[in-house]
Amino acid sequence: MEYKDRMKYFYEHITSEHRLDEVCDYVSADCIVRVGERQIPVGVDGMKQHMIEVRKTYPDLKMTILNQYCDGDDIISEFIMEGTHLGEWLGIRPSGKSVSIFGVNIDKVIDGKIVEHGGAANTFDALFEAGIIQPARENQ
């Protein structure tokens, strides 16, 4: 299986089906998350914890890979994540509304496992579009 196919399987099956016991087959023990120029060591346990926390907000989370691009060990996956907002997140109370979040994951894969993960998503745009958050009103 090519690495891009492996990453597609990871997101569409391991993540979507919340198969935590298989994360170690796809994520390196030395995995880091890139946030800008910062590198945060997360390993397998950190990735599992992230999946658990996201699942608390969207218990029916489903990821679909729309497109993928490869450059050496780097795999860029354009995705849509869909779920129902049933858990509190950043102080935002559960709304019961369906949310579709589009984004891009950038993974460096060595020996079949993610060693670096980063990306971006339109989370706040999606929450605004679903009517879950509203723009701040200026004091008059």
TORKOL-78032 format. One record per atom (N, C-alpha, C, CB): residue number from 1; x, y, z. Coordinates in nm, 3 decimals. Atoms other than C-alpha are relative to their C-alpha. Glycine has a CB too. Layout:
N
nr->NUM px->X py->Y pz->Z
...
// end
This chain:
140
nr->1 px->0.085 py->-0.117 pz->0.000
nr->1 px->0.000 py->0.000 pz->0.000
nr->1 px->0.091 py->0.125 pz->0.000
nr->1 px->-0.098 py->-0.001 pz->0.124
nr->2 px->-0.076 py->-0.124 pz->0.004
nr->2 px->0.142 py->0.340 pz->-0.097
nr->2 px->-0.032 py->0.083 pz->0.123
nr->2 px->-0.030 py->0.079 pz->-0.129
nr->3 px->0.019 py->-0.080 pz->-0.121
nr->3 px->0.184 py->0.590 pz->0.184
nr->3 px->-0.123 py->0.089 pz->-0.008
nr->3 px->0.122 py->0.084 pz->0.026
nr->4 px->0.119 py->-0.085 pz->0.007
nr->4 px->-0.088 py->0.820 pz->0.051
nr->4 px->-0.125 py->-0.083 pz->0.023
nr->4 px->-0.008 py->0.071 pz->-0.138
nr->5 px->0.115 py->0.088 pz->-0.025
nr->5 px->-0.331 py->0.526 pz->0.049
nr->5 px->-0.008 py->-0.037 pz->0.148
nr->5 px->0.009 py->-0.128 pz->-0.087
nr->6 px->-0.006 py->0.032 pz->-0.143
nr->6 px->-0.217 py->0.439 pz->0.400
nr->6 px->-0.056 py->0.117 pz->0.084
nr->6 px->0.147 py->-0.031 pz->0.041
nr->7 px->0.051 py->-0.116 pz->-0.073
nr->7 px->-0.290 py->0.794 pz->0.519
nr->7 px->-0.150 py->0.017 pz->-0.022
nr->7 px->0.074 py->0.127 pz->-0.044
nr->8 px->0.144 py->-0.005 pz->0.027
nr->8 px->-0.630 py->0.789 pz->0.349
nr->8 px->-0.072 py->-0.100 pz->0.090
nr->8 px->-0.029 py->-0.028 pz->-0.150
nr->9 px->0.060 py->0.103 pz->-0.085
nr->9 px->-0.708 py->0.465 pz->0.533
nr->9 px->0.002 py->0.044 pz->0.147
nr->9 px->0.074 py->-0.134 pz->-0.016
nr->10 px->-0.011 py->-0.046 pz->-0.138
nr->10 px->-0.584 py->0.615 pz->0.862
nr->10 px->-0.111 py->0.099 pz->0.033
nr->10 px->0.136 py->0.065 pz->0.025
nr->11 px->0.101 py->-0.103 pz->-0.028
nr->11 px->-0.817 py->0.915 pz->0.838
nr->11 px->-0.142 py->-0.052 pz->-0.020
nr->11 px->0.023 py->0.121 pz->-0.089
nr->12 px->0.138 py->0.043 pz->0.029
nr->12 px->-1.121 py->0.747 pz->0.681
nr->12 px->-0.046 py->-0.119 pz->0.083
nr->12 px->-0.011 py->-0.035 pz->-0.146
nr->13 px->0.040 py->0.119 pz->-0.076
nr->13 px->-1.114 py->0.430 pz->0.892
nr->13 px->0.047 py->0.005 pz->0.145
nr->13 px->0.054 py->-0.125 pz->-0.067
nr->14 px->-0.051 py->0.001 pz->-0.137
nr->14 px->-0.888 py->0.446 pz->1.197
nr->14 px->-0.057 py->0.118 pz->0.077
nr->14 px->0.155 py->0.004 pz->0.001
nr->15 px->0.052 py->-0.119 pz->-0.067
nr->15 px->-0.991 py->0.805 pz->1.282
nr->15 px->-0.153 py->-0.001 pz->0.002
nr->15 px->0.051 py->0.126 pz->-0.068
nr->16 px->0.146 py->-0.005 pz->0.008
nr->16 px->-1.353 py->0.789 pz->1.161
nr->16 px->-0.068 py->-0.107 pz->0.084
nr->16 px->-0.044 py->-0.014 pz->-0.144
nr->17 px->0.059 py->0.111 pz->-0.076
nr->17 px->-1.418 py->0.456 pz->1.332
nr->17 px->0.053 py->-0.005 pz->0.143
nr->17 px->0.027 py->-0.132 pz->-0.071
nr->18 px->-0.054 py->-0.015 pz->-0.135
nr->18 px->-1.229 py->0.565 pz->1.647
nr->18 px->0.070 py->-0.128 pz->0.047
nr->18 px->-0.111 py->0.038 pz->0.098
nr->19 px->-0.071 py->0.125 pz->-0.030
nr->19 px->-1.002 py->0.259 pz->1.638
nr->19 px->0.133 py->0.033 pz->0.066
nr->19 px->0.022 py->-0.084 pz->-0.131
nr->20 px->-0.117 py->-0.044 pz->-0.074
nr->20 px->-0.759 py->0.379 pz->1.903
nr->20 px->0.108 py->-0.107 pz->0.013
nr->20 px->-0.041 py->0.045 pz->0.137
nr->21 px->-0.097 py->0.108 pz->-0.016
nr->21 px->-0.595 py->0.039 pz->1.942
nr->21 px->0.089 py->-0.020 pz->-0.123
nr->21 px->-0.071 py->-0.129 pz->0.031
nr->22 px->-0.079 py->0.014 pz->0.122
nr->22 px->-0.462 py->0.066 pz->1.584
nr->22 px->0.083 py->0.125 pz->-0.033
nr->22 px->-0.090 py->-0.031 pz->-0.116
nr->23 px->-0.073 py->-0.125 pz->0.027
nr->23 px->-0.318 py->0.420 pz->1.604
nr->23 px->0.150 py->-0.026 pz->-0.004
nr->23 px->-0.032 py->0.106 pz->0.107
nr->24 px->-0.144 py->0.028 pz->-0.005
nr->24 px->0.027 py->0.279 pz->1.691
nr->24 px->0.052 py->-0.061 pz->-0.130
nr->24 px->0.031 py->-0.094 pz->0.115
nr->25 px->-0.041 py->0.054 pz->0.129
nr->25 px->0.032 py->0.111 pz->1.348
nr->25 px->0.019 py->0.109 pz->-0.105
nr->25 px->-0.103 py->-0.101 pz->-0.050
nr->26 px->-0.003 py->-0.109 pz->0.097
nr->26 px->0.009 py->0.451 pz->1.177
nr->26 px->0.076 py->0.124 pz->0.049
nr->26 px->-0.141 py->0.040 pz->-0.035
nr->27 px->-0.065 py->-0.117 pz->-0.060
nr->27 px->0.176 py->0.698 pz->1.414
nr->27 px->0.127 py->-0.045 pz->0.071
nr->27 px->-0.096 py->0.074 pz->0.099
nr->28 px->-0.128 py->0.031 pz->-0.062
nr->28 px->0.540 py->0.693 pz->1.522
nr->28 px->0.000 py->0.040 pz->0.147
nr->28 px->0.114 py->0.070 pz->-0.074
nr->29 px->-0.017 py->-0.035 pz->-0.141
nr->29 px->0.630 py->0.692 pz->1.891
nr->29 px->0.069 py->0.135 pz->0.015
nr->29 px->0.081 py->-0.109 pz->0.072
nr->30 px->-0.072 py->-0.128 pz->-0.001
nr->30 px->0.845 py->0.997 pz->1.805
nr->30 px->-0.074 py->0.110 pz->-0.075
nr->30 px->0.139 py->-0.018 pz->-0.060
nr->31 px->0.076 py->-0.096 pz->0.079
nr->31 px->0.567 py->1.184 pz->1.622
nr->31 px->-0.004 py->0.138 pz->0.067
nr->31 px->-0.143 py->-0.051 pz->-0.021
nr->32 px->0.014 py->-0.138 pz->-0.047
nr->32 px->0.566 py->1.561 pz->1.652
nr->32 px->-0.113 py->0.066 pz->-0.078
nr->32 px->0.133 py->0.079 pz->-0.017
nr->33 px->0.099 py->-0.084 pz->0.068
nr->33 px->0.295 py->1.812 pz->1.568
nr->33 px->0.066 py->0.134 pz->-0.024
nr->33 px->-0.133 py->0.014 pz->0.084
nr->34 px->-0.053 py->-0.131 pz->0.035
nr->34 px->0.402 py->2.127 pz->1.387
nr->34 px->-0.111 py->0.104 pz->0.008
nr->34 px->0.064 py->-0.001 pz->-0.142
nr->35 px->0.091 py->-0.114 pz->-0.009
nr->35 px->0.227 py->2.450 pz->1.479
nr->35 px->0.086 py->0.121 pz->-0.034
nr->35 px->-0.068 py->0.013 pz->0.144
nr->36 px->-0.091 py->-0.104 pz->0.047
nr->36 px->0.395 py->2.718 pz->1.272
nr->36 px->0.141 py->-0.056 pz->0.003
nr->36 px->-0.010 py->0.129 pz->0.087
nr->37 px->-0.137 py->0.047 pz->-0.011
nr->37 px->0.763 py->2.683 pz->1.353
nr->37 px->0.024 py->-0.084 pz->0.125
nr->37 px->0.096 py->0.117 pz->0.000
nr->38 px->-0.014 py->0.080 pz->-0.122
nr->38 px->0.699 py->2.511 pz->1.688
nr->38 px->-0.017 py->-0.148 pz->-0.032
nr->38 px->-0.103 py->0.043 pz->0.107
nr->39 px->0.013 py->0.145 pz->0.009
nr->39 px->0.741 py->2.136 pz->1.722
nr->39 px->-0.041 py->-0.052 pz->0.136
nr->39 px->0.133 py->-0.066 pz->-0.050
nr->40 px->0.052 py->0.051 pz->-0.127
nr->40 px->0.535 py->1.964 pz->1.989
nr->40 px->0.004 py->-0.153 pz->-0.005
nr->40 px->-0.146 py->0.052 pz->0.027
nr->41 px->-0.003 py->0.147 pz->-0.002
nr->41 px->0.622 py->1.601 pz->2.072
nr->41 px->-0.133 py->-0.054 pz->0.054
nr->41 px->0.118 py->-0.051 pz->0.087
nr->42 px->0.128 py->0.058 pz->-0.044
nr->42 px->0.299 py->1.399 pz->2.094
nr->42 px->0.005 py->-0.153 pz->0.004
nr->42 px->-0.113 py->0.046 pz->-0.092
nr->43 px->-0.005 py->0.146 pz->0.004
nr->43 px->0.383 py->1.040 pz->2.004
nr->43 px->-0.137 py->-0.062 pz->-0.022
nr->43 px->0.059 py->-0.053 pz->0.128
nr->44 px->0.124 py->0.075 pz->0.020
nr->44 px->0.115 py->0.775 pz->1.984
nr->44 px->-0.105 py->0.042 pz->0.103
nr->44 px->0.026 py->-0.153 pz->0.010
nr->45 px->0.096 py->-0.034 pz->-0.105
nr->45 px->-0.045 py->0.863 pz->2.318
nr->45 px->-0.060 py->0.138 pz->-0.021
nr->45 px->0.066 py->-0.006 pz->0.137
nr->46 px->0.052 py->-0.135 pz->0.026
nr->46 px->-0.076 py->1.231 pz->2.227
nr->46 px->-0.099 py->0.001 pz->-0.114
nr->46 px->0.114 py->0.094 pz->-0.031
nr->47 px->0.093 py->0.008 pz->0.112
nr->47 px->-0.240 py->1.145 pz->1.896
nr->47 px->-0.131 py->-0.066 pz->0.043
nr->47 px->0.063 py->-0.077 pz->-0.118
nr->48 px->0.122 py->0.064 pz->-0.052
nr->48 px->-0.483 py->0.911 pz->2.073
nr->48 px->-0.081 py->0.098 pz->0.084
nr->48 px->0.037 py->-0.125 pz->0.085
nr->49 px->0.069 py->-0.095 pz->-0.086
nr->49 px->-0.565 py->1.181 pz->2.328
nr->49 px->-0.072 py->0.106 pz->-0.084
nr->49 px->0.099 py->0.067 pz->0.097
nr->50 px->0.064 py->-0.096 pz->0.090
nr->50 px->-0.634 py->1.429 pz->2.047
nr->50 px->-0.128 py->-0.059 pz->-0.060
nr->50 px->0.097 py->0.041 pz->-0.113
nr->51 px->0.116 py->0.066 pz->0.058
nr->51 px->-0.870 py->1.179 pz->1.885
nr->51 px->-0.113 py->-0.013 pz->0.103
nr->51 px->0.038 py->-0.138 pz->-0.054
nr->52 px->0.099 py->0.013 pz->-0.107
nr->52 px->-1.048 py->1.123 pz->2.219
nr->52 px->-0.069 py->0.134 pz->0.024
nr->52 px->0.065 py->-0.051 pz->0.130
nr->53 px->0.057 py->-0.132 pz->-0.026
nr->53 px->-1.095 py->1.497 pz->2.275
nr->53 px->-0.091 py->0.048 pz->-0.113
nr->53 px->0.112 py->0.101 pz->0.022
nr->54 px->0.084 py->-0.040 pz->0.114
nr->54 px->-1.228 py->1.563 pz->1.924
nr->54 px->-0.130 py->-0.080 pz->0.002
nr->54 px->0.075 py->-0.022 pz->-0.135
nr->55 px->0.117 py->0.088 pz->-0.003
nr->55 px->-1.466 py->1.268 pz->1.963
nr->55 px->-0.099 py->0.044 pz->0.108
nr->55 px->0.043 py->-0.145 pz->0.024
nr->56 px->0.090 py->-0.051 pz->-0.104
nr->56 px->-1.606 py->1.425 pz->2.283
nr->56 px->-0.089 py->0.111 pz->-0.056
nr->56 px->0.080 py->0.053 pz->0.120
nr->57 px->0.077 py->-0.109 pz->0.060
nr->57 px->-1.719 py->1.724 pz->2.075
nr->57 px->-0.088 py->-0.052 pz->-0.113
nr->57 px->0.094 py->0.109 pz->-0.052
nr->58 px->0.071 py->0.054 pz->0.116
nr->58 px->-1.824 py->1.528 pz->1.764
nr->58 px->0.000 py->-0.152 pz->0.010
nr->58 px->0.065 py->0.047 pz->-0.136
nr->59 px->-0.002 py->0.145 pz->-0.021
nr->59 px->-1.914 py->1.171 pz->1.872
nr->59 px->-0.018 py->-0.082 pz->-0.128
nr->59 px->-0.106 py->-0.037 pz->0.098
nr->60 px->0.024 py->0.072 pz->0.126
nr->60 px->-2.020 py->1.075 pz->1.517
nr->60 px->0.096 py->0.045 pz->-0.110
nr->60 px->-0.146 py->0.021 pz->-0.045
nr->61 px->-0.099 py->-0.052 pz->0.093
nr->61 px->-1.710 py->1.223 pz->1.352
nr->61 px->0.029 py->-0.096 pz->-0.116
nr->61 px->0.128 py->0.030 pz->0.073
nr->62 px->-0.035 py->0.078 pz->0.120
nr->62 px->-1.642 py->1.106 pz->0.998
nr->62 px->0.092 py->0.087 pz->-0.086
nr->62 px->-0.129 py->-0.045 pz->-0.080
nr->63 px->-0.092 py->-0.072 pz->0.088
nr->63 px->-1.346 py->1.210 pz->0.784
nr->63 px->-0.001 py->-0.065 pz->-0.138
nr->63 px->0.144 py->0.002 pz->0.058
nr->64 px->-0.009 py->0.046 pz->0.138
nr->64 px->-1.336 py->1.184 pz->0.406
nr->64 px->0.113 py->0.076 pz->-0.066
nr->64 px->-0.135 py->0.020 pz->-0.077
nr->65 px->-0.111 py->-0.062 pz->0.074
nr->65 px->-1.023 py->1.249 pz->0.202
nr->65 px->-0.051 py->0.034 pz->-0.139
nr->65 px->0.126 py->-0.094 pz->-0.006
nr->66 px->0.048 py->-0.047 pz->0.130
nr->66 px->-1.108 py->1.457 pz->-0.104
nr->66 px->0.110 py->-0.007 pz->-0.106
nr->66 px->-0.051 py->0.143 pz->0.012
nr->67 px->-0.116 py->0.001 pz->0.091
nr->67 px->-0.762 py->1.488 pz->-0.264
nr->67 px->0.125 py->-0.022 pz->0.081
nr->67 px->0.010 py->0.133 pz->-0.080
nr->68 px->-0.131 py->0.017 pz->-0.064
nr->68 px->-0.405 py->1.394 pz->-0.185
nr->68 px->0.110 py->0.035 pz->-0.098
nr->68 px->0.018 py->-0.144 pz->0.051
nr->69 px->-0.118 py->-0.035 pz->0.078
nr->69 px->-0.069 py->1.518 pz->-0.303
nr->69 px->0.122 py->-0.052 pz->0.076
nr->69 px->0.009 py->0.156 pz->-0.025
nr->70 px->-0.121 py->0.055 pz->-0.062
nr->70 px->0.268 py->1.358 pz->-0.238
nr->70 px->0.123 py->0.071 pz->-0.054
nr->70 px->0.010 py->-0.152 pz->-0.023
nr->71 px->-0.130 py->-0.053 pz->0.037
nr->71 px->0.616 py->1.506 pz->-0.240
nr->71 px->0.101 py->-0.069 pz->0.090
nr->71 px->0.006 py->0.157 pz->0.012
nr->72 px->-0.093 py->0.078 pz->-0.082
nr->72 px->0.873 py->1.257 pz->-0.120
nr->72 px->-0.074 py->-0.066 pz->0.115
nr->72 px->0.113 py->0.089 pz->0.054
nr->73 px->0.062 py->0.058 pz->-0.120
nr->73 px->0.781 py->1.163 pz->0.238
nr->73 px->-0.121 py->0.080 pz->0.048
nr->73 px->0.102 py->-0.009 pz->0.111
nr->74 px->0.108 py->-0.087 pz->-0.043
nr->74 px->0.528 py->1.446 pz->0.268
nr->74 px->-0.129 py->-0.030 pz->-0.076
nr->74 px->0.038 py->0.147 pz->-0.018
nr->75 px->0.131 py->0.029 pz->0.060
nr->75 px->0.160 py->1.371 pz->0.208
nr->75 px->-0.096 py->0.109 pz->0.047
nr->75 px->-0.052 py->-0.143 pz->0.040
nr->76 px->0.098 py->-0.103 pz->-0.029
nr->76 px->-0.094 py->1.651 pz->0.189
nr->76 px->-0.137 py->-0.058 pz->-0.033
nr->76 px->0.029 py->0.132 pz->-0.082
nr->77 px->0.134 py->0.056 pz->0.017
nr->77 px->-0.451 py->1.537 pz->0.238
nr->77 px->-0.105 py->0.108 pz->0.024
nr->77 px->-0.023 py->-0.119 pz->0.096
nr->78 px->0.113 py->-0.092 pz->-0.013
nr->78 px->-0.745 py->1.767 pz->0.171
nr->78 px->-0.119 py->-0.084 pz->0.049
nr->78 px->-0.033 py->0.074 pz->-0.138
nr->79 px->0.107 py->0.080 pz->-0.060
nr->79 px->-1.037 py->1.650 pz->0.386
nr->79 px->-0.124 py->0.082 pz->0.031
nr->79 px->0.051 py->-0.066 pz->0.127
nr->80 px->0.120 py->-0.056 pz->-0.062
nr->80 px->-1.388 py->1.714 pz->0.503
nr->80 px->-0.026 py->-0.086 pz->0.123
nr->80 px->-0.125 py->0.002 pz->-0.100
nr->81 px->0.035 py->0.068 pz->-0.123
nr->81 px->-1.472 py->1.626 pz->0.861
nr->81 px->-0.143 py->0.039 pz->0.032
nr->81 px->0.097 py->0.036 pz->0.118
nr->82 px->0.140 py->-0.026 pz->-0.029
nr->82 px->-1.840 py->1.593 pz->0.940
nr->82 px->-0.036 py->-0.061 pz->0.134
nr->82 px->-0.092 py->-0.055 pz->-0.111
nr->83 px->0.044 py->0.052 pz->-0.129
nr->83 px->-2.005 py->1.550 pz->1.276
nr->83 px->-0.106 py->0.089 pz->0.060
nr->83 px->0.118 py->-0.013 pz->0.095
nr->84 px->0.103 py->-0.074 pz->-0.071
nr->84 px->-2.272 py->1.663 pz->1.514
nr->84 px->0.062 py->0.057 pz->0.127
nr->84 px->-0.123 py->-0.090 pz->0.033
nr->85 px->-0.059 py->-0.072 pz->-0.113
nr->85 px->-2.169 py->1.922 pz->1.773
nr->85 px->-0.077 py->-0.034 pz->0.128
nr->85 px->0.000 py->0.153 pz->-0.025
nr->86 px->0.071 py->0.049 pz->-0.119
nr->86 px->-2.270 py->1.734 pz->2.089
nr->86 px->0.079 py->0.016 pz->0.129
nr->86 px->-0.037 py->-0.144 pz->-0.018
nr->87 px->-0.082 py->-0.020 pz->-0.119
nr->87 px->-1.987 py->1.824 pz->2.328
nr->87 px->0.054 py->0.141 pz->0.006
nr->87 px->0.115 py->-0.101 pz->0.004
nr->88 px->-0.055 py->-0.134 pz->-0.017
nr->88 px->-1.849 py->2.146 pz->2.471
nr->88 px->0.143 py->0.006 pz->-0.056
nr->88 px->-0.002 py->0.042 pz->0.149
nr->89 px->-0.134 py->-0.021 pz->0.054
nr->89 px->-1.540 py->2.287 pz->2.299
nr->89 px->0.034 py->0.147 pz->0.013
nr->89 px->0.011 py->-0.047 pz->-0.149
nr->90 px->-0.046 py->-0.137 pz->-0.021
nr->90 px->-1.350 py->2.601 pz->2.399
nr->90 px->-0.110 py->0.089 pz->0.058
nr->90 px->0.051 py->0.058 pz->-0.130
nr->91 px->0.108 py->-0.076 pz->-0.063
nr->91 px->-1.647 py->2.709 pz->2.609
nr->91 px->-0.126 py->0.012 pz->-0.084
nr->91 px->0.049 py->0.135 pz->0.032
nr->92 px->0.119 py->-0.004 pz->0.085
nr->92 px->-1.892 py->2.665 pz->2.322
nr->92 px->-0.087 py->-0.120 pz->0.038
nr->92 px->0.039 py->-0.004 pz->-0.155
nr->93 px->0.090 py->0.106 pz->-0.044
nr->93 px->-2.187 py->2.467 pz->2.451
nr->93 px->-0.048 py->-0.083 pz->-0.119
nr->93 px->-0.119 py->0.059 pz->0.076
nr->94 px->0.051 py->0.086 pz->0.107
nr->94 px->-2.319 py->2.171 pz->2.250
nr->94 px->-0.125 py->0.061 pz->-0.065
nr->94 px->-0.032 py->-0.140 pz->0.054
nr->95 px->0.112 py->-0.059 pz->0.074
nr->95 px->-2.560 py->2.285 pz->1.979
nr->95 px->-0.091 py->-0.105 pz->-0.062
nr->95 px->0.052 py->0.093 pz->-0.108
nr->96 px->0.076 py->0.103 pz->0.069
nr->96 px->-2.677 py->1.955 pz->1.832
nr->96 px->-0.003 py->0.017 pz->-0.150
nr->96 px->-0.139 py->-0.003 pz->0.053
nr->97 px->0.000 py->-0.029 pz->0.143
nr->97 px->-2.604 py->2.099 pz->1.488
nr->97 px->0.110 py->-0.078 pz->-0.073
nr->97 px->0.018 py->0.150 pz->-0.025
nr->98 px->-0.099 py->0.066 pz->0.085
nr->98 px->-2.422 py->1.923 pz->1.205
nr->98 px->0.100 py->0.102 pz->-0.049
nr->98 px->-0.068 py->-0.071 pz->-0.119
nr->99 px->-0.109 py->-0.087 pz->0.042
nr->99 px->-2.086 py->2.071 pz->1.112
nr->99 px->0.082 py->-0.072 pz->-0.106
nr->99 px->0.088 py->0.042 pz->0.121
nr->100 px->-0.092 py->0.051 pz->0.103
nr->100 px->-1.872 py->2.023 pz->0.800
nr->100 px->0.123 py->0.090 pz->0.000
nr->100 px->-0.068 py->-0.004 pz->-0.142
nr->101 px->-0.126 py->-0.075 pz->-0.008
nr->101 px->-1.512 py->2.130 pz->0.846
nr->101 px->0.091 py->-0.049 pz->-0.111
nr->101 px->0.067 py->-0.018 pz->0.140
nr->102 px->-0.095 py->0.032 pz->0.106
nr->102 px->-1.278 py->2.144 pz->0.548
nr->102 px->0.140 py->0.035 pz->0.049
nr->102 px->-0.034 py->0.076 pz->-0.131
nr->103 px->-0.135 py->-0.029 pz->-0.042
nr->103 px->-0.905 py->2.131 pz->0.596
nr->103 px->0.103 py->-0.076 pz->-0.080
nr->103 px->0.017 py->-0.029 pz->0.145
nr->104 px->-0.115 py->0.064 pz->0.063
nr->104 px->-0.564 py->2.009 pz->0.496
nr->104 px->0.089 py->-0.056 pz->0.111
nr->104 px->0.079 py->0.099 pz->-0.092
nr->105 px->-0.098 py->0.060 pz->-0.089
nr->105 px->-0.342 py->1.768 pz->0.687
nr->105 px->0.129 py->-0.017 pz->-0.079
nr->105 px->-0.049 py->-0.138 pz->0.057
nr->106 px->-0.132 py->0.018 pz->0.060
nr->106 px->0.030 py->1.765 pz->0.612
nr->106 px->0.075 py->-0.097 pz->0.090
nr->106 px->0.078 py->0.137 pz->-0.017
nr->107 px->-0.067 py->0.105 pz->-0.077
nr->107 px->0.198 py->1.445 pz->0.726
nr->107 px->0.130 py->-0.041 pz->-0.067
nr->107 px->-0.092 py->-0.122 pz->0.017
nr->108 px->-0.125 py->0.061 pz->0.048
nr->108 px->0.557 py->1.330 pz->0.693
nr->108 px->-0.006 py->-0.145 pz->0.046
nr->108 px->0.130 py->0.076 pz->0.055
nr->109 px->0.013 py->0.142 pz->-0.029
nr->109 px->0.552 py->0.952 pz->0.673
nr->109 px->0.133 py->-0.069 pz->-0.030
nr->109 px->-0.116 py->-0.064 pz->-0.083
nr->110 px->-0.124 py->0.078 pz->0.013
nr->110 px->0.862 py->0.741 pz->0.732
nr->110 px->-0.031 py->-0.143 pz->0.044
nr->110 px->0.117 py->0.062 pz->0.086
nr->111 px->0.025 py->0.141 pz->-0.031
nr->111 px->0.847 py->0.361 pz->0.728
nr->111 px->-0.147 py->-0.027 pz->0.032
nr->111 px->0.086 py->-0.044 pz->0.118
nr->112 px->0.143 py->0.025 pz->-0.013
nr->112 px->0.467 py->0.379 pz->0.702
nr->112 px->-0.068 py->0.067 pz->0.118
nr->112 px->-0.022 py->-0.143 pz->0.009
nr->113 px->0.060 py->-0.065 pz->-0.118
nr->113 px->0.414 py->0.592 pz->1.015
nr->113 px->0.019 py->0.151 pz->-0.005
nr->113 px->0.061 py->-0.056 pz->0.130
nr->114 px->-0.007 py->-0.145 pz->-0.006
nr->114 px->0.343 py->0.960 pz->1.071
nr->114 px->0.107 py->0.039 pz->0.102
nr->114 px->-0.139 py->0.062 pz->0.037
nr->115 px->-0.103 py->-0.050 pz->-0.090
nr->115 px->0.653 py->1.126 pz->1.218
nr->115 px->-0.018 py->0.150 pz->0.026
nr->115 px->0.140 py->-0.027 pz->-0.058
nr->116 px->0.034 py->-0.142 pz->-0.017
nr->116 px->0.531 py->1.487 pz->1.169
nr->116 px->-0.141 py->0.022 pz->-0.052
nr->116 px->0.103 py->0.093 pz->-0.075
nr->117 px->0.137 py->-0.028 pz->0.040
nr->117 px->0.176 py->1.615 pz->1.152
nr->117 px->-0.027 py->0.149 pz->0.018
nr->117 px->-0.101 py->-0.084 pz->0.084
nr->118 px->0.041 py->-0.140 pz->-0.009
nr->118 px->0.040 py->1.961 pz->1.085
nr->118 px->-0.116 py->0.021 pz->-0.094
nr->118 px->0.117 py->0.096 pz->-0.033
nr->119 px->0.108 py->-0.029 pz->0.092
nr->119 px->-0.230 py->2.134 pz->0.890
nr->119 px->-0.083 py->0.118 pz->0.045
nr->119 px->-0.087 py->-0.121 pz->-0.016
nr->120 px->0.091 py->-0.111 pz->-0.030
nr->120 px->-0.516 py->2.378 pz->0.899
nr->120 px->-0.141 py->-0.040 pz->-0.039
nr->120 px->0.043 py->0.131 pz->-0.074
nr->121 px->0.140 py->0.028 pz->0.029
nr->121 px->-0.895 py->2.370 pz->0.899
nr->121 px->-0.083 py->0.127 pz->0.019
nr->121 px->-0.054 py->-0.114 pz->0.092
nr->122 px->0.088 py->-0.118 pz->-0.009
nr->122 px->-1.179 py->2.619 pz->0.861
nr->122 px->-0.100 py->-0.014 pz->0.114
nr->122 px->-0.075 py->0.021 pz->-0.133
nr->123 px->0.087 py->0.030 pz->-0.114
nr->123 px->-1.320 py->2.534 pz->1.204
nr->123 px->-0.096 py->0.114 pz->0.033
nr->123 px->0.083 py->-0.033 pz->0.121
nr->124 px->0.087 py->-0.110 pz->-0.041
nr->124 px->-1.450 py->2.879 pz->1.295
nr->124 px->-0.095 py->0.041 pz->-0.111
nr->124 px->0.084 py->0.119 pz->0.044
nr->125 px->0.091 py->-0.026 pz->0.111
nr->125 px->-1.594 py->2.940 pz->0.948
nr->125 px->-0.116 py->-0.099 pz->0.003
nr->125 px->0.074 py->-0.008 pz->-0.136
nr->126 px->0.103 py->0.104 pz->-0.003
nr->126 px->-1.780 py->2.609 pz->0.978
nr->126 px->-0.097 py->0.022 pz->0.116
nr->126 px->0.064 py->-0.139 pz->0.011
nr->127 px->0.086 py->-0.025 pz->-0.116
nr->127 px->-1.912 py->2.694 pz->1.327
nr->127 px->-0.089 py->0.122 pz->-0.023
nr->127 px->0.084 py->0.019 pz->0.127
nr->128 px->0.078 py->-0.119 pz->0.033
nr->128 px->-2.024 py->3.037 pz->1.205
nr->128 px->-0.110 py->-0.035 pz->-0.100
nr->128 px->0.092 py->0.111 pz->-0.057
nr->129 px->0.097 py->0.039 pz->0.103
nr->129 px->-2.195 py->2.889 pz->0.898
nr->129 px->-0.114 py->-0.083 pz->0.059
nr->129 px->0.070 py->-0.077 pz->-0.112
nr->130 px->0.104 py->0.085 pz->-0.063
nr->130 px->-2.380 py->2.636 pz->1.117
nr->130 px->-0.083 py->0.077 pz->0.103
nr->130 px->0.066 py->-0.121 pz->0.067
nr->131 px->0.074 py->-0.080 pz->-0.097
nr->131 px->-2.499 py->2.919 pz->1.343
nr->131 px->0.036 py->-0.033 pz->0.144
nr->131 px->-0.146 py->-0.019 pz->-0.020
nr->132 px->-0.042 py->0.038 pz->-0.135
nr->132 px->-2.309 py->2.783 pz->1.643
nr->132 px->0.068 py->0.118 pz->0.070
nr->132 px->0.096 py->-0.121 pz->-0.005
nr->133 px->-0.061 py->-0.121 pz->-0.055
nr->133 px->-2.106 py->3.101 pz->1.693
nr->133 px->-0.048 py->0.119 pz->-0.082
nr->133 px->0.156 py->-0.010 pz->0.000
nr->134 px->0.043 py->-0.122 pz->0.066
nr->134 px->-2.193 py->3.459 pz->1.605
nr->134 px->0.114 py->0.104 pz->0.011
nr->134 px->-0.132 py->0.055 pz->0.063
nr->135 px->-0.102 py->-0.104 pz->-0.010
nr->135 px->-1.971 py->3.758 pz->1.531
nr->135 px->-0.025 py->0.087 pz->0.123
nr->135 px->0.003 py->0.086 pz->-0.127
nr->136 px->0.014 py->-0.088 pz->-0.116
nr->136 px->-1.903 py->3.983 pz->1.831
nr->136 px->-0.066 py->0.130 pz->-0.042
nr->136 px->0.139 py->0.029 pz->0.066
nr->137 px->0.066 py->-0.126 pz->0.028
nr->137 px->-2.120 py->4.292 pz->1.846
nr->137 px->0.081 py->0.111 pz->0.065
nr->137 px->-0.148 py->0.000 pz->0.052
nr->138 px->-0.072 py->-0.115 pz->-0.054
nr->138 px->-1.952 py->4.624 pz->1.893
nr->138 px->-0.087 py->0.074 pz->0.100
nr->138 px->0.046 py->0.094 pz->-0.113
nr->139 px->0.075 py->-0.081 pz->-0.099
nr->139 px->-2.051 py->4.829 pz->2.197
nr->139 px->-0.033 py->0.134 pz->-0.063
nr->139 px->0.083 py->0.020 pz->0.132
nr->140 px->0.043 py->-0.128 pz->0.057
nr->140 px->-2.248 py->5.134 pz->2.092
nr->140 px->-0.040 py->0.097 pz->0.106
nr->140 px->-0.113 py->-0.020 pz->-0.095
// end
